């Protein structure tokens, strides 16, 4: 799941809310923003374990730089 948000503050807040409200171990919530270390950003490209869905929180600028 790819979610576009306006900025870092919104990404950070959404990550916190989703991480605490979704069932543990079934979802992987990953931020994609320039404030995230490159090695953490690389996680968005890795295949998640079986049964785990990725939720990527990004800005439209992040989308442009990835594609």
C-alpha positions as CSV (number, residue, x, y, z in Angstrom):
1,X,0.0,0.0,0.0
2,X,1.4,3.4,-1.0
3,X,0.2,6.4,0.9
4,X,1.1,10.0,-0.2
5,X,1.2,12.6,2.5
6,X,2.1,16.3,2.4
7,X,5.2,16.2,4.5
8,X,7.5,14.6,7.1
9,X,5.3,15.6,10.1
10,X,2.3,13.9,8.5
11,X,4.4,10.8,7.6
12,X,5.8,10.5,11.2
13,X,2.3,10.9,12.8
14,X,0.7,8.4,10.4
15,X,3.5,5.9,11.1
16,X,3.1,6.2,14.9
17,X,-0.7,5.8,14.6
18,X,-0.6,2.9,12.2
19,X,2.2,1.1,14.2
20,X,0.1,1.2,17.3
21,X,-3.3,0.4,15.8
22,X,-2.5,-2.4,13.3
23,X,-2.0,-6.1,14.3
24,X,1.6,-6.7,15.2
25,X,3.5,-8.8,12.7
26,X,1.0,-8.4,9.9
27,X,2.0,-5.0,8.6
28,X,5.3,-3.3,8.0
29,X,4.9,0.5,8.1
30,X,7.8,2.2,6.3
31,X,8.5,6.0,5.8
32,X,10.0,7.2,2.6
33,X,11.4,10.7,3.0
34,X,14.7,12.6,2.9
35,X,14.8,12.7,6.7
36,X,15.0,8.8,6.8
37,X,18.5,7.3,6.5
38,X,19.3,5.7,3.1
39,X,19.6,2.2,4.6
40,X,16.2,2.6,6.1
41,X,14.8,3.9,2.8
42,X,16.1,0.7,1.0
43,X,13.7,-1.3,3.1
44,X,10.8,-0.2,0.9
45,X,12.3,-2.1,-2.0
46,X,12.7,-5.4,-0.1
47,X,10.1,-8.1,-0.3
48,X,8.2,-8.5,3.0
49,X,8.0,-11.8,4.8
50,X,5.0,-14.1,3.8
51,X,1.7,-12.8,5.2
52,X,3.1,-9.3,5.9
53,X,1.8,-6.3,3.9
54,X,3.9,-3.2,3.5
55,X,2.5,0.3,4.0
56,X,4.8,2.9,2.5
57,X,4.2,6.5,3.7
58,X,5.8,9.0,1.3
59,X,5.4,12.4,-0.3
60,X,4.9,13.0,-4.0
61,X,8.5,14.3,-4.1
62,X,9.7,10.9,-2.8
63,X,7.7,9.2,-5.6
64,X,9.4,11.3,-8.2
65,X,12.9,10.6,-6.9
66,X,12.3,6.8,-6.8
67,X,10.7,6.4,-10.2
